[in-house]
Amino acid sequence: MTDQFILTVKYKGIQLDLESKLLVKGYSYQFCIQLDETEVYFERDEDQHYRALAMPGQNEKLLHRVDPELLKEIALKLEATFS
């Protein structure tokens, strides 16, 4: 099951509207956030906080180009919205 939505994040004083998808796989789920041409996946870690991760076959160099502060803001927004 996939549900698409717009996630609004404030980053460096700018409001970003990010294309996002909820990916449900059995009893677990991930969020896929589109950042320019890079898809970034988020899932909960063992402490129930969201973390960004690279998927198998994904170009990790593209993921490392994304500002870690932006990833942190997205994770915080996911926590605030879906916790």
Secondary structure, 3 states (H helix, E strand, C coil): CEEEEEEEEEECCEEEEEEEEEEEECCEEEEEEEECCEEEEEEECCCCCEEEECCCCCCHHHHHCCCHHHHHHHHHHHHHHHC
